[in-house]
Amino acid sequence: MKADVSGLIDHTVLGTDVDVQKVGMMCEEAREYQFKSIVVQPCRVLQAVEFLRGAKIGVGTVCGFPFGGDTTNIKAASAAESVASGANEIDMVMNVGWLKEGHVSEVRADIKKVVDASRAASEQDVIIKVIIEACLLTDDEKRRAGQIVKEAGADFVKTSTGYLGPDTGAKVEDVAILREVVGPDFGVKASGGIRTMAQLNDFVEAGANRIGTSAGVAIMNEKL
């Protein structure tokens, strides 16, 4: 069971004060527990790639994080640079303001440009996850966001950054809504405030097939 769980976890290290020693430690933990990927700041991608050389562990980073308000060209350039540096997973933030204003075409184009730029920057497969910040959306807006993410050619819709304060992270009911919208074969990532195996299992049962957390080691070390 726990071996299966480890392959769902994106081991996340995005704090403002992260240094190379922290990145190295997290990469070693990712190797030990065989997490799906590690997610680092864009300026740490090259370091993570080097630390994980030879390991079958993804190197992810963020784009437009945490507010999603960068221009589309800046997001695309950031994602392309990260991919050229060795990242093979990009977690971008949707422009939530545009979504709430009803600018569906602009939101879709914003995502698609990041998708296209990322894939053009590498001969390897690149996974694009789009953070919709579900805590700011109505249920109808969550459904619309999930549809847009899928239409734009991304691979995952992701619940949250977890950076907007307490109680703004993943919710089981949001994962259920997104899974219903995107169908069984599309990615749904739950992230933000997931710290226990019980929480992880609840999200997986609701439809998540990727979990973002900085507490992966603690989760894996829980007693059965």
KACORWO-V495268 format. One record per pair of residues at least 6 apart in sequence whose ideal C-beta (glycine too) atoms are under 8 Angstrom apart, sorted by sequence separation. I is the first residue (numbers start at 1). GAP is how many residues later the second one is. D is the distance in whole Angstrom. If there is no record, write none. Layout:
i & gap & d
I & GAP & D
I & GAP & D
This chain:
i & gap & d
29 & 6 & 8
64 & 6 & 5
162 & 6 & 7
182 & 6 & 7
193 & 6 & 8
194 & 6 & 6
213 & 6 & 7
15 & 7 & 8
30 & 7 & 8
40 & 7 & 8
52 & 7 & 6
63 & 7 & 8
83 & 7 & 7
119 & 7 & 5
149 & 7 & 8
150 & 7 & 7
162 & 7 & 5
204 & 7 & 7
30 & 8 & 5
40 & 8 & 5
70 & 8 & 7
82 & 8 & 6
98 & 8 & 5
99 & 8 & 5
118 & 8 & 5
134 & 8 & 6
137 & 8 & 6
149 & 8 & 4
160 & 8 & 6
162 & 8 & 8
203 & 8 & 6
13 & 9 & 6
98 & 9 & 5
160 & 9 & 5
179 & 9 & 5
194 & 9 & 7
13 & 10 & 6
38 & 10 & 6
49 & 10 & 5
64 & 10 & 8
118 & 10 & 6
132 & 10 & 7
159 & 10 & 7
160 & 10 & 5
178 & 10 & 5
27 & 11 & 6
48 & 11 & 5
64 & 11 & 5
79 & 11 & 5
95 & 11 & 7
134 & 11 & 8
146 & 11 & 5
159 & 11 & 4
200 & 11 & 6
26 & 12 & 6
63 & 12 & 5
95 & 12 & 6
98 & 12 & 7
145 & 12 & 7
159 & 12 & 7
13 & 13 & 5
79 & 13 & 7
94 & 13 & 6
115 & 13 & 5
132 & 13 & 4
175 & 13 & 6
190 & 13 & 4
200 & 13 & 8
26 & 14 & 8
38 & 14 & 7
45 & 14 & 6
64 & 14 & 7
114 & 14 & 7
132 & 14 & 7
11 & 15 & 6
63 & 15 & 5
95 & 15 & 5
159 & 15 & 5
175 & 15 & 5
45 & 16 & 5
63 & 16 & 5
94 & 16 & 7
159 & 16 & 7
190 & 16 & 8
23 & 17 & 6
44 & 17 & 8
75 & 17 & 6
94 & 17 & 7
111 & 17 & 8
132 & 17 & 7
194 & 17 & 6
11 & 18 & 6
190 & 18 & 4
194 & 18 & 7
195 & 18 & 7
11 & 19 & 5
38 & 19 & 6
40 & 19 & 7
42 & 19 & 5
63 & 19 & 7
92 & 19 & 7
111 & 19 & 6
130 & 19 & 4
159 & 19 & 7
188 & 19 & 5
189 & 19 & 7
194 & 19 & 5
196 & 19 & 8
200 & 19 & 6
37 & 20 & 6
38 & 20 & 7
40 & 20 & 7
41 & 20 & 7
42 & 20 & 7
170 & 20 & 4
188 & 20 & 5
189 & 20 & 8
190 & 20 & 8
191 & 20 & 7
192 & 20 & 7
195 & 20 & 4
23 & 21 & 5
27 & 21 & 6
31 & 21 & 7
36 & 21 & 7
37 & 21 & 3
38 & 21 & 6
39 & 21 & 4
40 & 21 & 6
41 & 21 & 7
42 & 21 & 8
61 & 21 & 5
157 & 21 & 5
170 & 21 & 6
188 & 21 & 6
189 & 21 & 4
190 & 21 & 6
191 & 21 & 3
194 & 21 & 7
11 & 22 & 8
18 & 22 & 7
30 & 22 & 7
35 & 22 & 6
36 & 22 & 6
37 & 22 & 7
38 & 22 & 7
39 & 22 & 7
92 & 22 & 5
130 & 22 & 8
169 & 22 & 7
170 & 22 & 5
187 & 22 & 6
188 & 22 & 7
189 & 22 & 7
190 & 22 & 7
191 & 22 & 7
197 & 22 & 5
18 & 23 & 6
24 & 23 & 7
28 & 23 & 7
34 & 23 & 7
37 & 23 & 5
39 & 23 & 7
169 & 23 & 2
170 & 23 & 6
187 & 23 & 6
189 & 23 & 6
195 & 23 & 7
196 & 23 & 6
9 & 24 & 8
11 & 24 & 4
20 & 24 & 8
23 & 24 & 5
27 & 24 & 4
31 & 24 & 5
68 & 24 & 8
90 & 24 & 7
130 & 24 & 5
168 & 24 & 7
169 & 24 & 3
170 & 24 & 6
195 & 24 & 7
10 & 25 & 7
13 & 25 & 7
14 & 25 & 7
23 & 25 & 6
27 & 25 & 5
30 & 25 & 7
68 & 25 & 3
128 & 25 & 8
129 & 25 & 7
132 & 25 & 6
134 & 25 & 5
135 & 25 & 6
157 & 25 & 6
169 & 25 & 7
194 & 25 & 8
197 & 25 & 5
9 & 26 & 5
10 & 26 & 6
11 & 26 & 7
12 & 26 & 8
13 & 26 & 7
14 & 26 & 7
18 & 26 & 7
31 & 26 & 7
61 & 26 & 5
65 & 26 & 7
67 & 26 & 7
68 & 26 & 5
69 & 26 & 7
128 & 26 & 4
129 & 26 & 7
130 & 26 & 7
132 & 26 & 7
134 & 26 & 6
167 & 26 & 8
196 & 26 & 7
6 & 27 & 5
7 & 27 & 7
9 & 27 & 6
10 & 27 & 5
11 & 27 & 5
12 & 27 & 4
13 & 27 & 6
14 & 27 & 6
20 & 27 & 6
24 & 27 & 5
30 & 27 & 5
59 & 27 & 6
60 & 27 & 6
63 & 27 & 5
65 & 27 & 8
66 & 27 & 6
68 & 27 & 5
128 & 27 & 5
129 & 27 & 4
130 & 27 & 6
131 & 27 & 5
132 & 27 & 7
133 & 27 & 6
179 & 27 & 7
180 & 27 & 8
6 & 28 & 5
7 & 28 & 8
8 & 28 & 6
10 & 28 & 7
11 & 28 & 7
23 & 28 & 7
59 & 28 & 5
60 & 28 & 7
61 & 28 & 8
62 & 28 & 8
63 & 28 & 7
64 & 28 & 5
65 & 28 & 6
68 & 28 & 6
69 & 28 & 7
90 & 28 & 5
127 & 28 & 5
128 & 28 & 7
129 & 28 & 7
130 & 28 & 6
131 & 28 & 7
133 & 28 & 6
136 & 28 & 8
175 & 28 & 6
179 & 28 & 3
6 & 29 & 6
7 & 29 & 5
10 & 29 & 5
59 & 29 & 6
60 & 29 & 3
61 & 29 & 6
62 & 29 & 5
63 & 29 & 4
64 & 29 & 4
68 & 29 & 8
127 & 29 & 7
129 & 29 & 5
131 & 29 & 7
135 & 29 & 6
157 & 29 & 7
162 & 29 & 6
178 & 29 & 7
179 & 29 & 8
6 & 30 & 8
27 & 30 & 8
58 & 30 & 5
59 & 30 & 7
60 & 30 & 7
61 & 30 & 7
62 & 30 & 7
63 & 30 & 7
131 & 30 & 6
156 & 30 & 7
157 & 30 & 7
158 & 30 & 8
159 & 30 & 7
160 & 30 & 8
161 & 30 & 7
162 & 30 & 3
172 & 30 & 5
176 & 30 & 5
3 & 31 & 7
13 & 31 & 8
58 & 31 & 5
60 & 31 & 6
62 & 31 & 7
64 & 31 & 8
133 & 31 & 7
146 & 31 & 8
150 & 31 & 8
155 & 31 & 8
156 & 31 & 3
157 & 31 & 6
158 & 31 & 4
159 & 31 & 5
160 & 31 & 5
161 & 31 & 7
162 & 31 & 6
172 & 31 & 6
175 & 31 & 4
176 & 31 & 6
135 & 32 & 8
142 & 32 & 6
146 & 32 & 5
150 & 32 & 5
155 & 32 & 5
156 & 32 & 7
157 & 32 & 7
158 & 32 & 8
159 & 32 & 6
160 & 32 & 4
175 & 32 & 5
99 & 33 & 8
135 & 33 & 4
149 & 33 & 7
156 & 33 & 5
158 & 33 & 6
159 & 33 & 7
160 & 33 & 8
170 & 33 & 6
173 & 33 & 8
175 & 33 & 5
88 & 34 & 7
135 & 34 & 8
143 & 34 & 6
147 & 34 & 6
172 & 34 & 5
75 & 35 & 7
79 & 35 & 5
83 & 35 & 5
133 & 35 & 8
142 & 35 & 5
146 & 35 & 4
147 & 35 & 8
42 & 36 & 6
49 & 36 & 7
88 & 36 & 6
90 & 36 & 7
92 & 36 & 7
94 & 36 & 5
96 & 36 & 7
100 & 36 & 8
134 & 36 & 8
135 & 36 & 8
142 & 36 & 7
146 & 36 & 5
150 & 36 & 6
45 & 37 & 5
49 & 37 & 4
72 & 37 & 7
76 & 37 & 5
80 & 37 & 4
84 & 37 & 5
88 & 37 & 7
89 & 37 & 7
90 & 37 & 7
92 & 37 & 7
93 & 37 & 8
94 & 37 & 6
96 & 37 & 5
100 & 37 & 8
111 & 37 & 7
115 & 37 & 6
116 & 37 & 8
134 & 37 & 7
48 & 38 & 8
49 & 38 & 8
72 & 38 & 5
75 & 38 & 7
76 & 38 & 5
79 & 38 & 6
80 & 38 & 6
83 & 38 & 4
84 & 38 & 7
88 & 38 & 6
89 & 38 & 5
90 & 38 & 5
91 & 38 & 5
92 & 38 & 6
93 & 38 & 5
94 & 38 & 5
99 & 38 & 7
107 & 38 & 8
111 & 38 & 6
115 & 38 & 5
139 & 38 & 6
143 & 38 & 5
170 & 38 & 8
42 & 39 & 7
46 & 39 & 5
75 & 39 & 5
79 & 39 & 5
83 & 39 & 5
87 & 39 & 8
88 & 39 & 7
89 & 39 & 8
90 & 39 & 7
91 & 39 & 8
92 & 39 & 7
94 & 39 & 7
115 & 39 & 6
142 & 39 & 8
42 & 40 & 5
45 & 40 & 4
46 & 40 & 7
73 & 40 & 8
76 & 40 & 8
77 & 40 & 7
80 & 40 & 7
81 & 40 & 8
89 & 40 & 7
91 & 40 & 6
93 & 40 & 7
96 & 40 & 6
104 & 40 & 7
108 & 40 & 5
112 & 40 & 4
134 & 40 & 4
45 & 41 & 6
72 & 41 & 5
76 & 41 & 4
80 & 41 & 4
96 & 41 & 7
100 & 41 & 7
107 & 41 & 5
111 & 41 & 4
112 & 41 & 6
45 & 42 & 5
72 & 42 & 8
79 & 42 & 8
99 & 42 & 6
111 & 42 & 8
83 & 43 & 6
108 & 43 & 6
109 & 43 & 8
111 & 43 & 6
104 & 44 & 6
108 & 44 & 5
134 & 44 & 8
42 & 45 & 8
99 & 45 & 7
99 & 46 & 6
10 & 48 & 8
14 & 48 & 7
79 & 49 & 8
99 & 49 & 8
10 & 50 & 6
39 & 50 & 7
162 & 50 & 8
14 & 51 & 7
63 & 51 & 6
94 & 51 & 6
37 & 52 & 6
39 & 52 & 6
158 & 52 & 8
94 & 54 & 8
156 & 54 & 6
158 & 54 & 7
94 & 55 & 7
129 & 58 & 7
127 & 60 & 8
129 & 60 & 5
131 & 60 & 8
68 & 63 & 7
68 & 65 & 7
65 & 66 & 8
60 & 67 & 8
91 & 67 & 6
93 & 68 & 7
58 & 69 & 7
10 & 79 & 8
129 & 81 & 8
66 & 95 & 4
65 & 96 & 7
66 & 97 & 4
65 & 98 & 8
66 & 98 & 8
91 & 98 & 8
91 & 121 & 8
39 & 173 & 7
36 & 174 & 7
10 & 179 & 7
12 & 179 & 8
10 & 181 & 7
35 & 181 & 6
33 & 183 & 7
33 & 184 & 7
29 & 187 & 7
33 & 187 & 5
29 & 188 & 5
5 & 192 & 7
8 & 192 & 8
5 & 195 & 7
8 & 196 & 7
8 & 200 & 8
10 & 200 & 6
12 & 200 & 5
14 & 200 & 8
8 & 201 & 7
10 & 201 & 7
12 & 201 & 6
13 & 201 & 7
8 & 202 & 6
9 & 202 & 5
10 & 202 & 5
11 & 202 & 8
12 & 202 & 5
8 & 203 & 5
9 & 203 & 8
10 & 203 & 7
11 & 203 & 8
9 & 204 & 6
11 & 205 & 5
9 & 207 & 5
6 & 210 & 8
9 & 210 & 7
5 & 214 & 7
6 & 214 & 6
5 & 215 & 7
2 & 218 & 6
2 & 222 & 8
1 & 223 & 8
